[in-house]
Structures are given as structure tokens and as C-alpha cells.
Amino acid sequence: MKPPLSTYLAMALTPITLGVMFKYYSPPGLAEVISRRHIIQQVVESVSVTPPSKIVVTNLTLQGEFGLAQWSNGSMTGIVALTAPSGRWQIAPLSNNPLTVGGISQTTHIPQTVAYQLLVRQGLIRATQPLVTSLCKTKENLFLAVETASYRISICGQDQPTVYVGAEMKRPHKIIRLPIKTYDLYGPYFEMVNGNVTYILANSTKGKNLTVSRGTKELLREPVITGW
């Protein structure tokens, strides 16, 4: 007597189910854990106090190529900024008095929006209403939020900026989302392409501007007036 069809189906599906279960229960974020341990060790090695064996990193917050870390050694405490302009983390001590968004941005080149978010996540400043409301989706990180005379703009992503979001001031429901083609967080510089139209949001020798061009013809140039 042949087994019922349901038995064959169960046998056929078993390898797939086991594969899914194995993937589901495998250690999540192992590479991330190793990376954070390496960064913590770098922070400890950068602190010039003795004894170094008692230095503890009490809080590490990373966002893309930027981060903040707090450390302690007995009664001594401090905070450092982390930046990775060349793909390798660079660590710089910060003065505790005062820790301001503008001060951190000026001394480390961390964008003000990111500096603000890092300070809030570290519990060093209270969250307040940002100068420019974010257009990012719920699970996206905000890297930059600015306004020109005609547009409100957000640079969004996860670990890195990947999406440009723009909304017209007069028609805020009209929103455009474009993938970021090229960027430099230390410029900062963001370039997006939509068909034959190129959008550039950048701090250059011509100032902080949103420029829209079709080929060699410039269609729009507006200075950033808020949020940068």
C-alpha cells in the first residue's frame, strides 16, 4: 500500500524547513559583533590614561562612518569621536564642556544631523524638535536634513546614505525618492540621477547648494538656508 500523498509532501518539504530553521537559529550579526569589539579595543588603546587595563568603554554608538564612545577609568571619564574617512576608524578625544552639535560637527566633520542623533542616542543631550523635519521612512537613519527656498530634503539610509528624498515647499505631498549615486559624507556631497537629470546637494566653493541640471544646462540652483 502506497503512503498517502501528504507523506510525500512532508518528505519533500523537510529539507527546506530544516534549512530555514538552521538559518533562523544561526548566530545573528556575528560580523557586527566582531567589528564592535575591534572598535572598542581601538578606543581603549587611544585613551592616554593609566592604568590602561582599567579603561572600560561604557557606551558605543555608530552610524555609518561616524560614532561616539564614552569611556571610564575609575573616577575618570571621557568621550571620543569616531570617523572613517578612508575606511579606517580615526579616534579623536572631545571636550566634555560643552558638548554641542555645532562644536562636534566643526571639529570632526560629522554632519550636524548625525552629530545630533549620536548625542541623543548617547543620552548626552535631550531630543528636541529638529530644525528640519525628516522625510525618511521609519526604519531609515537620517544623515542630513536641509531646506532651500523651494524644497525640503532628507538624506536617508541604514549604515550608509542610500536615498535622497525631496518635497516641494508649496506642495509637500509631492515627494521624490532617488537612489544616491555618489556621496562623500565629509564634503558633504551627494549626487543623484533621474533619467537625464542630475541632482547635486553639496558644500562646494560655490556654497551649500542644491543644483539640478540636464546635461550641461543648469535648471536650478538654490542655496541651503536651514539645517546645515
Secondary structure in CASP SS format (residue, H / E / C, confidence):
PFRMAT SS
TARGET T0000
AUTHOR 0000-0000-0000
METHOD secondary structure of the structure
MODEL  1
M C 1.00
K C 1.00
P C 1.00
P C 1.00
L H 1.00
S H 1.00
T H 1.00
Y H 1.00
L H 1.00
A H 1.00
M H 1.00
A H 1.00
L H 1.00
T H 1.00
P H 1.00
I H 1.00
T H 1.00
L H 1.00
G H 1.00
V H 1.00
M H 1.00
F H 1.00
K H 1.00
Y H 1.00
Y H 1.00
S C 1.00
P C 1.00
P C 1.00
G C 1.00
L H 1.00
A H 1.00
E H 1.00
V H 1.00
I H 1.00
S H 1.00
R H 1.00
R H 1.00
H H 1.00
I H 1.00
I H 1.00
Q H 1.00
Q H 1.00
V H 1.00
V H 1.00
E H 1.00
S H 1.00
V C 1.00
S C 1.00
V C 1.00
T C 1.00
P C 1.00
P H 1.00
S H 1.00
K H 1.00
I C 1.00
V E 1.00
V E 1.00
T E 1.00
N E 1.00
L E 1.00
T E 1.00
L E 1.00
Q E 1.00
G C 1.00
E C 1.00
F E 1.00
G E 1.00
L E 1.00
A E 1.00
Q E 1.00
W E 1.00
S E 1.00
N E 1.00
G C 1.00
S C 1.00
M E 1.00
T E 1.00
G E 1.00
I E 1.00
V E 1.00
A E 1.00
L E 1.00
T E 1.00
A C 1.00
P C 1.00
S C 1.00
G C 1.00
R C 1.00
W C 1.00
Q E 1.00
I E 1.00
A E 1.00
P E 1.00
L E 1.00
S C 1.00
N C 1.00
N C 1.00
P C 1.00
L C 1.00
T C 1.00
V H 1.00
G H 1.00
G H 1.00
I H 1.00
S H 1.00
Q H 1.00
T H 1.00
T H 1.00
H C 1.00
I C 1.00
P C 1.00
Q H 1.00
T H 1.00
V H 1.00
A H 1.00
Y H 1.00
Q H 1.00
L H 1.00
L H 1.00
V H 1.00
R H 1.00
Q C 1.00
G C 1.00
L C 1.00
I C 1.00
R C 1.00
A C 1.00
T C 1.00
Q C 1.00
P C 1.00
L C 1.00
V C 1.00
T C 1.00
S C 1.00
L C 1.00
C C 1.00
K C 1.00
T C 1.00
K C 1.00
E C 1.00
N E 1.00
L E 1.00
F E 1.00
L E 1.00
A E 1.00
V E 1.00
E E 1.00
T C 1.00
A C 1.00
S C 1.00
Y E 1.00
R E 1.00
I E 1.00
S E 1.00
I E 1.00
C E 1.00
G E 1.00
Q C 1.00
D C 1.00
Q C 1.00
P E 1.00
T E 1.00
V E 1.00
Y E 1.00
V E 1.00
G E 1.00
A E 1.00
E E 1.00
M C 1.00
K C 1.00
R C 1.00
P C 1.00
H C 1.00
K C 1.00
I E 1.00
I E 1.00
R E 1.00
L E 1.00
P E 1.00
I E 1.00
K E 1.00
T E 1.00
Y E 1.00
D E 1.00
L C 1.00
Y C 1.00
G C 1.00
P C 1.00
Y E 1.00
F E 1.00
E E 1.00
M E 1.00
V E 1.00
N E 1.00
G C 1.00
N C 1.00
V E 1.00
T E 1.00
Y E 1.00
I E 1.00
L E 1.00
A E 1.00
N E 1.00
S E 1.00
T C 1.00
K C 1.00
G E 1.00
K E 1.00
N E 1.00
L E 1.00
T E 1.00
V E 1.00
S E 1.00
R E 1.00
G C 1.00
T C 1.00
K E 1.00
E E 1.00
L E 1.00
L E 1.00
R E 1.00
E E 1.00
P E 1.00
V C 1.00
I C 1.00
T E 1.00
G C 1.00
W C 1.00
END
